[in-house]
Amino acid sequence: MAEYNEAVAAKKARAAKGYRLMLLTTNDRSQAMSVRSSLIQQFPDHKVYMIFQSPFIKLKFGNFVEKKEAEDVRKQILASGIITGNIYLIPETVEVRPESKLGDEE
């Protein structure tokens, strides 16, 4: 049982200081949903956070520990044309998943 608990704890996401990209602030829900679905399709490895702070919907993107990685993805998003406005890099507490060990396949 203790081994099982250790295995579960090892796979659990942890919080760390990092960065997210602020992509969009709008009060148009359909625009926010459209951008969100495009991001999920083109960048399936990253999370999209949709936050409602009345009267605005904010879209934040990713869990980046390294600033350079966030900047690289920012450039990719701008190049894809999904977002045409400014994309801001914001410091935030992000989810960090531990790397899976070799032979730890399920």
C-alpha positions in Angstrom: 0.0 0.0 0.0 2.8 2.4 0.8 4.4 1.8 -2.6 1.1 2.6 -4.3 0.8 5.9 -2.3 4.3 6.8 -3.3 3.6 6.1 -7.0 0.4 8.2 -6.9 2.2 11.1 -5.1 5.1 11.0 -7.7 2.7 11.5 -10.6 0.7 14.3 -8.9 1.0 17.8 -10.3 2.9 20.2 -8.1 2.8 24.0 -8.0 5.8 26.2 -8.7 6.6 29.7 -9.8 6.5 30.1 -13.5 4.8 31.9 -16.4 1.6 31.8 -18.4 0.7 33.7 -21.5 -2.2 36.1 -21.3 -3.7 35.8 -24.7 -7.1 37.4 -24.7 -9.4 39.7 -22.6 -12.8 40.1 -24.1 -16.5 40.2 -23.2 -17.4 38.2 -26.4 -17.9 34.6 -25.2 -18.1 33.2 -28.7 -14.7 34.8 -29.6 -13.1 33.4 -26.4 -14.5 29.9 -27.2 -13.3 30.0 -30.8 -9.8 31.0 -29.8 -9.8 28.4 -27.0 -10.8 25.6 -29.4 -8.1 26.6 -31.9 -5.4 26.6 -29.3 -6.5 23.2 -28.0 -6.3 21.8 -31.6 -2.9 23.3 -32.5 -1.2 23.0 -29.1 -2.7 19.8 -27.4 0.3 19.5 -25.0 -0.5 22.8 -23.2 -3.4 23.8 -21.0 -5.8 26.7 -21.8 -7.3 28.5 -18.8 -10.6 30.4 -19.4 -11.3 32.7 -16.5 -14.4 34.8 -16.1 -13.9 38.1 -14.2 -17.1 40.1 -14.7 -17.6 41.4 -17.3 -14.5 40.0 -19.0 -13.4 36.5 -20.1 -9.6 36.1 -19.9 -7.7 33.3 -21.7 -4.4 32.3 -20.2 -2.2 29.6 -21.8 0.4 27.1 -20.6 2.4 26.1 -17.6 5.9 27.3 -18.2 8.7 27.1 -15.7 11.3 28.7 -18.0 10.7 32.2 -19.4 12.5 31.2 -22.7 10.0 28.3 -23.3 7.1 30.7 -22.8 8.6 33.2 -25.2 9.1 30.5 -27.8 5.5 29.3 -27.6 4.4 33.0 -27.7 6.2 33.4 -31.0 4.6 30.1 -32.3 1.1 31.4 -31.4 1.7 34.7 -33.1 3.0 33.0 -36.2 -0.1 30.7 -36.3 -2.4 33.8 -36.5 -4.8 32.5 -33.8 -4.1 35.7 -31.8 -3.5 38.9 -33.7 -3.1 41.3 -30.7 -0.6 41.4 -28.0 0.4 38.4 -25.9 1.6 39.1 -22.5 4.0 37.0 -20.4 2.7 37.0 -16.8 4.4 35.5 -13.7 2.1 33.1 -12.0 2.0 29.9 -10.0 1.8 27.0 -12.5 1.3 23.3 -12.4 4.4 21.2 -12.8 4.1 17.5 -13.5 7.1 15.3 -12.7 8.8 13.6 -15.6 7.8 10.0 -16.0 10.6 7.5 -15.3 11.7 4.9 -17.9 9.9 1.7 -17.4 7.0 3.4 -15.7 4.6 2.8 -18.5 1.0 1.9 -17.9 
